[in-house]
Structures are given as structure tokens and as C-alpha cells.
Amino acid sequence: MAARRQNDCEGQSSDPYDANSASPDTYHVLPKESPEEYDAVTGAIEKMKPAFSKIGFGGVVGYCSGIAAKKVGKAIAVLAGVAFIALQSAVYSGYIDVDWKKVEEDVVKKIDTDGDGKITGEDAINYWKKVKAMLTDKVPSAGGFSLGFLYGVSSN
């Protein structure tokens, strides 16, 4: 009969304040002196205090704006996708004829900000500058806005 393999966690306490639960070479992230007043969120806030002072109001509204932009962007992408599928289905079925080359030229002409006839990273930068100028106009301490916006857009 094979010997039962002991689980690495078996017999150990999951209490991060229990000094007897860990091996001597393991340290606790959470302080042991007042566990009822200290939790994981408090610990994270304590670690982030220097960043919080720099982020400020601009970072907070940037984060909220980033989340909103992400949600609106997804909704617009869904609508554009559904519209394309509907149009292309009608084209495929022979109900309508769409000159996609002309549509592409018109869209590029409308979106191209630097006049090179292509949609490039420079166009995206130009749009970002316009959006940022609009969203930070007369906002006090807007220095952290871009970082907050980027974090909001990239968060789940």
C-alpha cells in the first residue's frame, strides 16, 4: 500500500497572525500586535501612502474616466461590429452593393489628423492630446490624470 503523501499546508494554520503556524524562516506581512485593527486592505493602503499623495484628484478622475471610456469604447465596437455584419450579410445576399474601398477612403480621410492618408500612431497621439485637454480643462491637480486614465482603461 502506498504511503499517503502529506500536503504541504496540512496541519498549518491559515491565520496570518499565528506565530506558531509558520516555520522560523517565514515572516508575516501583517503585524502581529493588533490583528483586529489591521487587515489586508489597511496593509495595502499603508504601502501605497506615498503613491496616494502623488496621484491625487487628477488620478482618481482619470481612473474613473478610463473605466468609462473602456465601457463606452466596447459598446461602440459592438455596435460597429453588428452594423458591419448586417451590411456585409446584405452585400453577400445580393440586396445591396457597398464600395468598401470608397468607405475606407472616406473613413481614413475623416480620422487622419496629420494628413498623411493613413491611420497611424501619430493620429492616436493627436486624438489623445485633444481628449486629455478636454477632460483636464480647469481640473485642479490634473497631473496624475494620464496615469489614472491608463490604469482605468487597462483594468478588468
OpenMM code with the backbone's topology and positions (N, CA, C; nanometers):
from openmm import Vec3, app, unit

residues = "MET ALA ALA ARG ARG GLN ASN ASP CYS GLU GLY GLN SER SER ASP PRO TYR ASP ALA ASN SER ALA SER PRO ASP THR TYR HIS VAL LEU PRO LYS GLU SER PRO GLU GLU TYR ASP ALA VAL THR GLY ALA ILE GLU LYS MET LYS PRO ALA PHE SER LYS ILE GLY PHE GLY GLY VAL VAL GLY TYR CYS SER GLY ILE ALA ALA LYS LYS VAL GLY LYS ALA ILE ALA VAL LEU ALA GLY VAL ALA PHE ILE ALA LEU GLN SER ALA VAL TYR SER GLY TYR ILE ASP VAL ASP TRP LYS LYS VAL GLU GLU ASP VAL VAL LYS LYS ILE ASP THR ASP GLY ASP GLY LYS ILE THR GLY GLU ASP ALA ILE ASN TYR TRP LYS LYS VAL LYS ALA MET LEU THR ASP LYS VAL PRO SER ALA GLY GLY PHE SER LEU GLY PHE LEU TYR GLY VAL SER SER ASN".split()
positions = [
    Vec3(0.0847, -0.1181, 0.0000),
    Vec3(0.0000, 0.0000, 0.0000),
    Vec3(0.0890, 0.1240, 0.0000),
    Vec3(0.0601, 0.2180, -0.0858),
    Vec3(0.1418, 0.3385, -0.0970),
    Vec3(0.1195, 0.4285, 0.0238),
    Vec3(0.2274, 0.4903, 0.0678),
    Vec3(0.2183, 0.5815, 0.1816),
    Vec3(0.1476, 0.7094, 0.1394),
    Vec3(0.0664, 0.7611, 0.2271),
    Vec3(-0.0067, 0.8841, 0.1984),
    Vec3(0.0896, 1.0020, 0.2038),
    Vec3(0.0901, 1.0822, 0.0980),
    Vec3(0.1791, 1.1977, 0.0923),
    Vec3(0.1145, 1.3133, 0.1670),
    Vec3(0.1891, 1.3743, 0.2570),
    Vec3(0.1354, 1.4825, 0.3372),
    Vec3(0.1330, 1.6119, 0.2548),
    Vec3(0.0201, 1.6774, 0.2587),
    Vec3(0.0044, 1.8054, 0.1906),
    Vec3(0.0936, 1.9080, 0.2597),
    Vec3(0.1546, 1.9977, 0.1815),
    Vec3(0.2437, 2.0986, 0.2386),
    Vec3(0.1722, 2.1882, 0.3395),
    Vec3(0.0447, 2.2110, 0.3206),
    Vec3(-0.0298, 2.3008, 0.4085),
    Vec3(-0.0969, 2.2277, 0.5241),
    Vec3(-0.0964, 2.0944, 0.5218),
    Vec3(-0.1676, 2.0182, 0.6231),
    Vec3(-0.1085, 2.0452, 0.7610),
    Vec3(-0.1948, 2.0715, 0.8560),
    Vec3(-0.1519, 2.0950, 0.9931),
    Vec3(-0.1078, 2.2370, 1.0186),
    Vec3(-0.1121, 2.3225, 0.9183),
    Vec3(-0.0712, 2.4608, 0.9364),
    Vec3(-0.1940, 2.5495, 0.9470),
    Vec3(-0.1830, 2.6494, 1.0273),
    Vec3(-0.2923, 2.7446, 1.0434),
    Vec3(-0.2928, 2.8418, 0.9261),
    Vec3(-0.4119, 2.8840, 0.8854),
    Vec3(-0.4202, 2.9837, 0.7795),
    Vec3(-0.4239, 3.1243, 0.8366),
    Vec3(-0.4131, 3.1358, 0.9677),
    Vec3(-0.4165, 3.2660, 1.0333),
    Vec3(-0.2816, 3.3354, 1.0150),
    Vec3(-0.2779, 3.4499, 0.9432),
    Vec3(-0.1508, 3.5173, 0.9196),
    Vec3(-0.0901, 3.5789, 1.0454),
    Vec3(-0.1679, 3.5846, 1.1552),
    Vec3(-0.1175, 3.6401, 1.2802),
    Vec3(-0.0633, 3.5324, 1.3738),
    Vec3(-0.0858, 3.4059, 1.3403),
    Vec3(-0.0463, 3.2950, 1.4264),
    Vec3(0.1027, 3.2682, 1.4098),
    Vec3(0.1815, 3.3079, 1.5085),
    Vec3(0.3270, 3.2919, 1.5022),
    Vec3(0.3673, 3.1454, 1.5049),
    Vec3(0.2826, 3.0573, 1.5596),
    Vec3(0.3158, 2.9156, 1.5691),
    Vec3(0.2888, 2.8404, 1.4394),
    Vec3(0.2204, 2.9043, 1.3443),
    Vec3(0.1785, 2.8329, 1.2238),
    Vec3(0.2864, 2.8274, 1.1170),
    Vec3(0.3828, 2.9123, 1.1248),
    Vec3(0.4830, 2.9191, 1.0180),
    Vec3(0.6173, 2.8673, 1.0658),
    Vec3(0.6988, 2.8306, 0.9708),
    Vec3(0.8332, 2.7872, 1.0049),
    Vec3(0.9151, 2.9081, 1.0468),
    Vec3(1.0244, 2.8880, 1.1178),
    Vec3(1.1035, 3.0007, 1.1694),
    Vec3(1.1577, 3.0921, 1.0601),
    Vec3(1.1773, 3.0417, 0.9394),
    Vec3(1.2321, 3.1262, 0.8343),
    Vec3(1.1239, 3.2016, 0.7565),
    Vec3(0.9983, 3.1860, 0.7946),
    Vec3(0.8888, 3.2564, 0.7299),
    Vec3(0.8530, 3.3794, 0.8112),
    Vec3(0.8335, 3.4915, 0.7437),
    Vec3(0.7930, 3.6120, 0.8146),
    Vec3(0.6490, 3.6454, 0.7776),
    Vec3(0.5845, 3.7224, 0.8618),
    Vec3(0.4460, 3.7622, 0.8380),
    Vec3(0.4432, 3.9031, 0.7819),
    Vec3(0.3615, 3.9224, 0.6789),
    Vec3(0.3456, 4.0537, 0.6196),
    Vec3(0.2642, 4.1421, 0.7127),
    Vec3(0.1659, 4.0840, 0.7779),
    Vec3(0.0769, 4.1601, 0.8647),
    Vec3(0.1354, 4.1696, 1.0054),
    Vec3(0.1252, 4.2858, 1.0684),
    Vec3(0.1779, 4.2996, 1.2045),
    Vec3(0.0981, 4.2142, 1.3018),
    Vec3(0.1667, 4.1612, 1.4038),
    Vec3(0.1037, 4.0698, 1.4979),
    Vec3(0.0419, 4.1416, 1.6170),
    Vec3(0.0746, 4.2707, 1.6364),
    Vec3(0.0324, 4.3369, 1.7589),
    Vec3(-0.1181, 4.3659, 1.7684),
    Vec3(-0.1872, 4.4001, 1.6604),
    Vec3(-0.3294, 4.4322, 1.6704),
    Vec3(-0.4053, 4.3808, 1.5480),
    Vec3(-0.4259, 4.2510, 1.5388),
    Vec3(-0.4913, 4.1959, 1.4200),
    Vec3(-0.6346, 4.2422, 1.4002),
    Vec3(-0.7045, 4.2791, 1.5072),
    Vec3(-0.8429, 4.3219, 1.4898),
    Vec3(-0.8528, 4.4590, 1.4243),
    Vec3(-0.7477, 4.5407, 1.4300),
    Vec3(-0.7487, 4.6721, 1.3679),
    Vec3(-0.6794, 4.6722, 1.2317),
    Vec3(-0.6074, 4.5681, 1.2009),
    Vec3(-0.5245, 4.5656, 1.0803),
    Vec3(-0.5701, 4.4520, 0.9903),
    Vec3(-0.5976, 4.4832, 0.8662),
    Vec3(-0.6359, 4.3799, 0.7703),
    Vec3(-0.5571, 4.4002, 0.6412),
    Vec3(-0.5852, 4.3197, 0.5409),
    Vec3(-0.5098, 4.3253, 0.4155),
    Vec3(-0.5275, 4.4600, 0.3443),
    Vec3(-0.6469, 4.5166, 0.3492),
    Vec3(-0.6705, 4.6444, 0.2830),
    Vec3(-0.5916, 4.7549, 0.3519),
    Vec3(-0.5916, 4.7544, 0.4850),
    Vec3(-0.5142, 4.8530, 0.5591),
    Vec3(-0.3667, 4.8405, 0.5244),
    Vec3(-0.3176, 4.7179, 0.5150),
    Vec3(-0.1775, 4.6959, 0.4785),
    Vec3(-0.1455, 4.7500, 0.3406),
    Vec3(-0.2359, 4.7267, 0.2454),
    Vec3(-0.2148, 4.7759, 0.1097),
    Vec3(-0.2156, 4.9283, 0.1066),
    Vec3(-0.3072, 4.9889, 0.1830),
    Vec3(-0.3137, 5.1355, 0.1888),
    Vec3(-0.1867, 5.1916, 0.2508),
    Vec3(-0.1382, 5.1269, 0.3566),
    Vec3(-0.0141, 5.1713, 0.4201),
    Vec3(0.1016, 5.1689, 0.3214),
    Vec3(0.1099, 5.0635, 0.2417),
    Vec3(0.2176, 5.0526, 0.1425),
    Vec3(0.2034, 5.1558, 0.0317),
    Vec3(0.0788, 5.1931, 0.0010),
    Vec3(0.0525, 5.2828, -0.1111),
    Vec3(0.0449, 5.4303, -0.0716),
    Vec3(0.0640, 5.4633, 0.0572),
    Vec3(0.0515, 5.6020, 0.1008),
    Vec3(0.1345, 5.6996, 0.0176),
    Vec3(0.2606, 5.6702, -0.0124),
    Vec3(0.3366, 5.7659, -0.0942),
    Vec3(0.2752, 5.7861, -0.2325),
    Vec3(0.2249, 5.6794, -0.2921),
    Vec3(0.1647, 5.6914, -0.4254),
    Vec3(0.0337, 5.7686, -0.4188),
    Vec3(-0.0457, 5.7465, -0.3136),
    Vec3(-0.1731, 5.8162, -0.2995),
    Vec3(-0.1522, 5.9672, -0.2942),
    Vec3(-0.0472, 6.0109, -0.2270),
    Vec3(-0.0241, 6.1550, -0.2158),
    Vec3(0.0114, 6.2158, -0.3503),
    Vec3(0.0707, 6.1370, -0.4399),
    Vec3(0.1084, 6.1884, -0.5714),
    Vec3(-0.0046, 6.1749, -0.6727),
    Vec3(-0.0900, 6.0745, -0.6566),
    Vec3(-0.1966, 6.0506, -0.7526),
    Vec3(-0.2994, 6.1628, -0.7460),
    Vec3(-0.3513, 6.1889, -0.6299),
    Vec3(-0.4428, 6.2996, -0.6093),
    Vec3(-0.5736, 6.2900, -0.6850),
    Vec3(-0.6404, 6.4028, -0.6911),
    Vec3(-0.7720, 6.4130, -0.7536),
    Vec3(-0.7655, 6.3802, -0.9022),
    Vec3(-0.6633, 6.4314, -0.9702),
    Vec3(-0.6499, 6.4063, -1.1139),
    Vec3(-0.6400, 6.2590, -1.1464),
    Vec3(-0.5654, 6.1848, -1.0645),
    Vec3(-0.5520, 6.0414, -1.0865),
    Vec3(-0.6831, 5.9679, -1.0655),
    Vec3(-0.7591, 6.0107, -0.9660),
    Vec3(-0.8870, 5.9458, -0.9368),
    Vec3(-0.9863, 5.9703, -1.0508),
    Vec3(-0.9988, 6.0968, -1.0948),
    Vec3(-1.0923, 6.1230, -1.2047),
    Vec3(-1.0397, 6.0635, -1.3352),
    Vec3(-0.9082, 6.0523, -1.3497),
    Vec3(-0.8503, 5.9861, -1.4663),
    Vec3(-0.8871, 5.8395, -1.4694),
    Vec3(-0.8767, 5.7728, -1.3528),
    Vec3(-0.9122, 5.6316, -1.3421),
    Vec3(-1.0604, 5.6114, -1.3762),
    Vec3(-1.1461, 5.6931, -1.3181),
    Vec3(-1.2900, 5.6815, -1.3450),
    Vec3(-1.3199, 5.7081, -1.4927),
    Vec3(-1.2536, 5.8075, -1.5505),
    Vec3(-1.2729, 5.8375, -1.6931),
    Vec3(-1.2232, 5.7223, -1.7803),
    Vec3(-1.1134, 5.6595, -1.7394),
    Vec3(-1.0602, 5.5459, -1.8142),
    Vec3(-1.1565, 5.4285, -1.8157),
    Vec3(-1.2155, 5.3997, -1.7002),
    Vec3(-1.3134, 5.2907, -1.6934),
    Vec3(-1.4343, 5.3236, -1.7813),
    Vec3(-1.4809, 5.4485, -1.7733),
    Vec3(-1.5958, 5.4889, -1.8557),
    Vec3(-1.5615, 5.4804, -2.0042),
    Vec3(-1.4436, 5.5266, -2.0421),
    Vec3(-1.4024, 5.5221, -2.1833),
    Vec3(-1.3939, 5.3783, -2.2332),
    Vec3(-1.3461, 5.2897, -2.1477),
    Vec3(-1.3363, 5.1487, -2.1862),
    Vec3(-1.4760, 5.0899, -2.2110),
    Vec3(-1.5687, 5.1188, -2.1213),
    Vec3(-1.7058, 5.0668, -2.1360),
    Vec3(-1.7723, 5.1240, -2.2613),
    Vec3(-1.7608, 5.2548, -2.2811),
    Vec3(-1.8207, 5.3186, -2.3984),
    Vec3(-1.7540, 5.2672, -2.5255),
    Vec3(-1.6218, 5.2523, -2.5215),
    Vec3(-1.5492, 5.2002, -2.6368),
    Vec3(-1.5940, 5.0605, -2.6750),
    Vec3(-1.6166, 4.9763, -2.5755),
    Vec3(-1.6656, 4.8405, -2.6033),
    Vec3(-1.8050, 4.8451, -2.6656),
    Vec3(-1.8905, 4.9322, -2.6140),
    Vec3(-2.0265, 4.9433, -2.6681),
    Vec3(-2.0220, 4.9915, -2.8127),
    Vec3(-1.9364, 5.0891, -2.8412),
    Vec3(-1.9235, 5.1389, -2.9786),
    Vec3(-1.8692, 5.0289, -3.0695),
    Vec3(-1.7725, 4.9523, -3.0201),
    Vec3(-1.7163, 4.8425, -3.1002),
    Vec3(-1.8227, 4.7373, -3.1311),
    Vec3(-1.9080, 4.7073, -3.0344),
    Vec3(-2.0162, 4.6102, -3.0573),
    Vec3(-2.1124, 4.6630, -3.1637),
    Vec3(-2.1514, 4.7903, -3.1503),
    Vec3(-2.2432, 4.8487, -3.2483),
    Vec3(-2.1813, 4.8515, -3.3885),
    Vec3(-2.0548, 4.8901, -3.3977),
    Vec3(-1.9878, 4.8926, -3.5285),
    Vec3(-1.9774, 4.7514, -3.5859),
    Vec3(-1.9482, 4.6543, -3.5019),
    Vec3(-1.9401, 4.5156, -3.5475),
    Vec3(-2.0729, 4.4626, -3.5967),
    Vec3(-2.1783, 4.4919, -3.5230),
    Vec3(-2.3120, 4.4474, -3.5637),
    Vec3(-2.3523, 4.5154, -3.6945),
    Vec3(-2.3236, 4.6447, -3.7069),
    Vec3(-2.3563, 4.7162, -3.8302),
    Vec3(-2.2808, 4.6570, -3.9494),
    Vec3(-2.1514, 4.6271, -3.9296),
    Vec3(-2.0742, 4.5681, -4.0392),
    Vec3(-2.1285, 4.4308, -4.0779),
    Vec3(-2.1600, 4.3490, -3.9776),
    Vec3(-2.2136, 4.2148, -4.0058),
    Vec3(-2.3450, 4.2254, -4.0834),
    Vec3(-2.4314, 4.3181, -4.0422),
    Vec3(-2.5597, 4.3355, -4.1116),
    Vec3(-2.5382, 4.3820, -4.2558),
    Vec3(-2.4521, 4.4817, -4.2740),
    Vec3(-2.4242, 4.5309, -4.4091),
    Vec3(-2.3622, 4.4227, -4.4964),
    Vec3(-2.2628, 4.3547, -4.4424),
    Vec3(-2.1935, 4.2538, -4.5218),
    Vec3(-2.2850, 4.1356, -4.5531),
    Vec3(-2.3756, 4.1045, -4.4629),
    Vec3(-2.4733, 3.9986, -4.4911),
    Vec3(-2.5643, 4.0385, -4.6069),
    Vec3(-2.6067, 4.1661, -4.6075),
    Vec3(-2.6911, 4.2155, -4.7164),
    Vec3(-2.6132, 4.2188, -4.8478),
    Vec3(-2.4842, 4.2541, -4.8428),
    Vec3(-2.4000, 4.2515, -4.9626),
    Vec3(-2.3885, 4.1089, -5.0142),
    Vec3(-2.3580, 4.0169, -4.9252),
    Vec3(-2.3398, 3.8764, -4.9630),
    Vec3(-2.4670, 3.8171, -5.0235),
    Vec3(-2.5823, 3.8587, -4.9691),
    Vec3(-2.7113, 3.8076, -5.0179),
    Vec3(-2.7555, 3.8751, -5.1469),
    Vec3(-2.6860, 3.9792, -5.1892),
    Vec3(-2.7175, 4.0465, -5.3141),
    Vec3(-2.8197, 4.1573, -5.3027),
    Vec3(-2.8588, 4.1956, -5.1811),
    Vec3(-2.9578, 4.3016, -5.1648),
    Vec3(-2.9005, 4.4399, -5.1910),
    Vec3(-2.7743, 4.4603, -5.1512),
    Vec3(-2.7112, 4.5909, -5.1706),
    Vec3(-2.5693, 4.5709, -5.2226),
    Vec3(-2.5133, 4.6798, -5.2713),
    Vec3(-2.3755, 4.6776, -5.3169),
    Vec3(-2.3017, 4.7897, -5.2428),
    Vec3(-2.1923, 4.7576, -5.1758),
    Vec3(-2.1162, 4.8555, -5.0992),
    Vec3(-1.9765, 4.8651, -5.1578),
    Vec3(-1.9325, 4.9868, -5.1857),
    Vec3(-1.7969, 5.0110, -5.2340),
    Vec3(-1.7078, 5.0280, -5.1112),
    Vec3(-1.6542, 4.9157, -5.0582),
    Vec3(-1.5756, 4.9182, -4.9354),
    Vec3(-1.4486, 5.0017, -4.9507),
    Vec3(-1.3928, 5.0080, -5.0686),
    Vec3(-1.2733, 5.0907, -5.0917),
    Vec3(-1.3073, 5.2376, -5.0693),
    Vec3(-1.4212, 5.2805, -5.1197),
    Vec3(-1.4668, 5.4195, -5.1005),
    Vec3(-1.4963, 5.4461, -4.9526),
    Vec3(-1.5596, 5.3496, -4.8855),
    Vec3(-1.5874, 5.3641, -4.7421),
    Vec3(-1.4559, 5.3802, -4.6659),
    Vec3(-1.3573, 5.2963, -4.6994),
    Vec3(-1.2272, 5.3052, -4.6324),
    Vec3(-1.1622, 5.4411, -4.6552),
    Vec3(-1.1636, 5.4890, -4.7783),
    Vec3(-1.1041, 5.6196, -4.8092),
    Vec3(-1.1724, 5.7315, -4.7312),
    Vec3(-1.3059, 5.7286, -4.7257),
    Vec3(-1.3798, 5.8316, -4.6532),
    Vec3(-1.3518, 5.8277, -4.5034),
    Vec3(-1.3445, 5.7070, -4.4471),
    Vec3(-1.3173, 5.6930, -4.3039),
    Vec3(-1.1766, 5.7421, -4.2723),
    Vec3(-1.0793, 5.7022, -4.3528),
    Vec3(-0.9407, 5.7457, -4.3296),
    Vec3(-0.9307, 5.8972, -4.3413),
    Vec3(-0.9979, 5.9542, -4.4408),
    Vec3(-0.9950, 6.0999, -4.4603),
    Vec3(-1.0516, 6.1716, -4.3372),
    Vec3(-1.1556, 6.1151, -4.2785),
    Vec3(-1.2208, 6.1750, -4.1611),
    Vec3(-1.1358, 6.1606, -4.0345),
    Vec3(-1.0691, 6.0464, -4.0173),
    Vec3(-0.9950, 6.0162, -3.8938),
    Vec3(-0.8504, 6.0646, -3.8978),
    Vec3(-0.7905, 6.0709, -4.0149),
    Vec3(-0.6499, 6.1074, -4.0297),
    Vec3(-0.6271, 6.2520, -3.9859),
    Vec3(-0.5511, 6.2710, -3.8772),
    Vec3(-0.5293, 6.4058, -3.8244),
    Vec3(-0.4044, 6.4731, -3.8790),
    Vec3(-0.3093, 6.3946, -3.9278),
    Vec3(-0.1846, 6.4559, -3.9749),
    Vec3(-0.1762, 6.4658, -4.1271),
    Vec3(-0.2813, 6.4251, -4.1972),
    Vec3(-0.2891, 6.4442, -4.3407),
    Vec3(-0.1993, 6.3556, -4.4251),
    Vec3(-0.1513, 6.2441, -4.3696),
    Vec3(-0.0633, 6.1564, -4.4481),
    Vec3(-0.1396, 6.0485, -4.5242),
    Vec3(-0.2707, 6.0454, -4.5106),
    Vec3(-0.3525, 5.9485, -4.5830),
    Vec3(-0.3572, 5.8110, -4.5187),
    Vec3(-0.3024, 5.7978, -4.3991),
    Vec3(-0.3030, 5.6704, -4.3266),
    Vec3(-0.3429, 5.6949, -4.1814),
    Vec3(-0.3970, 5.5911, -4.1181),
    Vec3(-0.4249, 5.5976, -3.9745),
    Vec3(-0.3039, 5.5384, -3.9044),
    Vec3(-0.2325, 5.6228, -3.8306),
    Vec3(-0.1072, 5.5815, -3.7665),
    Vec3(-0.1095, 5.6133, -3.6177),
    Vec3(-0.0011, 5.5807, -3.5516),
    Vec3(0.0138, 5.6118, -3.4096),
    Vec3(0.0107, 5.7609, -3.3829),
    Vec3(0.0594, 5.8395, -3.4779),
    Vec3(0.0557, 5.9854, -3.4619),
    Vec3(-0.0881, 6.0361, -3.4538),
    Vec3(-0.1755, 5.9757, -3.5303),
    Vec3(-0.3176, 6.0140, -3.5241),
    Vec3(-0.3743, 5.9831, -3.3857),
    Vec3(-0.3394, 5.8664, -3.3324),
    Vec3(-0.3866, 5.8290, -3.1981),
    Vec3(-0.3334, 5.9263, -3.0938),
    Vec3(-0.2068, 5.9653, -3.1055),
    Vec3(-0.1484, 6.0621, -3.0114),
    Vec3(-0.2208, 6.1959, -3.0221),
    Vec3(-0.2486, 6.2401, -3.1438),
    Vec3(-0.3207, 6.3673, -3.1625),
    Vec3(-0.4598, 6.3628, -3.0998),
    Vec3(-0.5306, 6.2507, -3.1177),
    Vec3(-0.6626, 6.2370, -3.0551),
    Vec3(-0.6508, 6.2344, -2.9032),
    Vec3(-0.5498, 6.1630, -2.8510),
    Vec3(-0.5309, 6.1575, -2.7050),
    Vec3(-0.5068, 6.2972, -2.6499),
    Vec3(-0.4248, 6.3773, -2.7175),
    Vec3(-0.3971, 6.5133, -2.6705),
    Vec3(-0.5245, 6.5959, -2.6651),
    Vec3(-0.6105, 6.5813, -2.7664),
    Vec3(-0.7367, 6.6549, -2.7680),
    Vec3(-0.8286, 6.6097, -2.6546),
    Vec3(-0.8392, 6.4786, -2.6356),
    Vec3(-0.9255, 6.4245, -2.5295),
    Vec3(-0.8729, 6.4659, -2.3927),
    Vec3(-0.7423, 6.4550, -2.3727),
    Vec3(-0.6832, 6.4918, -2.2438),
    Vec3(-0.7034, 6.6400, -2.2155),
    Vec3(-0.6842, 6.7253, -2.3142),
    Vec3(-0.7044, 6.8688, -2.2945),
    Vec3(-0.8488, 6.8979, -2.2548),
    Vec3(-0.9429, 6.8289, -2.3170),
    Vec3(-1.0835, 6.8499, -2.2844),
    Vec3(-1.1152, 6.8009, -2.1425),
    Vec3(-1.0658, 6.6811, -2.1076),
    Vec3(-1.1017, 6.6211, -1.9789),
    Vec3(-1.0286, 6.6829, -1.8603),
    Vec3(-0.9149, 6.7487, -1.8825),
    Vec3(-0.8412, 6.8080, -1.7711),
    Vec3(-0.8557, 6.9594, -1.7641),
    Vec3(-0.9338, 7.0185, -1.8539),
    Vec3(-0.9520, 7.1635, -1.8540),
    Vec3(-1.0132, 7.2090, -1.7219),
    Vec3(-0.9432, 7.2978, -1.6536),
    Vec3(-0.9855, 7.3576, -1.5264),
    Vec3(-1.0002, 7.2560, -1.4133),
    Vec3(-0.9388, 7.1370, -1.4271),
    Vec3(-0.9404, 7.0374, -1.3194),
    Vec3(-0.8188, 7.0630, -1.2316),
    Vec3(-0.8394, 7.0869, -1.1024),
    Vec3(-0.7242, 7.1102, -1.0147),
    Vec3(-0.6428, 6.9817, -0.9983),
    Vec3(-0.5145, 6.9965, -0.9893),
    Vec3(-0.4186, 6.8859, -0.9710),
    Vec3(-0.4430, 6.7718, -1.0689),
    Vec3(-0.4434, 6.8046, -1.1975),
    Vec3(-0.4692, 6.7046, -1.3008),
    Vec3(-0.3419, 6.6316, -1.3427),
    Vec3(-0.2346, 6.6468, -1.2674),
    Vec3(-0.1072, 6.5859, -1.3044),
    Vec3(-0.1117, 6.4352, -1.3171),
    Vec3(-0.1870, 6.3667, -1.2343),
    Vec3(-0.1935, 6.2212, -1.2384),
    Vec3(-0.3027, 6.1671, -1.3287),
    Vec3(-0.3684, 6.2542, -1.4037),
    Vec3(-0.4817, 6.2126, -1.4862),
    Vec3(-0.4430, 6.1032, -1.5854),
    Vec3(-0.3341, 6.1238, -1.6587),
    Vec3(-0.2954, 6.0276, -1.7631),
    Vec3(-0.2694, 5.8902, -1.7053),
    Vec3(-0.1980, 5.8861, -1.5941),
    Vec3(-0.1686, 5.7561, -1.5302),
    Vec3(-0.2970, 5.6911, -1.4816),
    Vec3(-0.3860, 5.7687, -1.4198),
    Vec3(-0.5135, 5.7151, -1.3741),
    Vec3(-0.5988, 5.6672, -1.4900),
    Vec3(-0.6006, 5.7428, -1.5984),
    Vec3(-0.6780, 5.7054, -1.7168),
    Vec3(-0.6253, 5.5734, -1.7746),
    Vec3(-0.4940, 5.5644, -1.7876),
    Vec3(-0.4329, 5.4427, -1.8413),
    Vec3(-0.4644, 5.3230, -1.7528),
    Vec3(-0.4578, 5.3413, -1.6224),
    Vec3(-0.4884, 5.2329, -1.5296),
    Vec3(-0.6358, 5.1932, -1.5410),
    Vec3(-0.7237, 5.2925, -1.5531),
    Vec3(-0.8673, 5.2629, -1.5668),
    Vec3(-0.8995, 5.1885, -1.6958),
    Vec3(-0.8366, 5.2275, -1.8047),
    Vec3(-0.8602, 5.1617, -1.9328),
    Vec3(-0.8063, 5.0204, -1.9314),
    Vec3(-0.6947, 4.9996, -1.8640),
    Vec3(-0.6312, 4.8662, -1.8656),
    Vec3(-0.6827, 4.7733, -1.7568),
    Vec3(-0.7623, 4.8246, -1.6624),
    Vec3(-0.8121, 4.7371, -1.5550),
    Vec3(-0.9243, 4.6483, -1.6050),
    Vec3(-0.9468, 4.5400, -1.5351),
    Vec3(-1.0543, 4.4472, -1.5737),
    Vec3(-1.1809, 4.5010, -1.5270),
] * unit.nanometer
topology = app.Topology()
chain = topology.addChain("A")
for resn in residues:
    res = topology.addResidue(resn, chain)
    for name in ("N", "CA", "C"):
        topology.addAtom(name, app.Element.getBySymbol(name[0]), res)
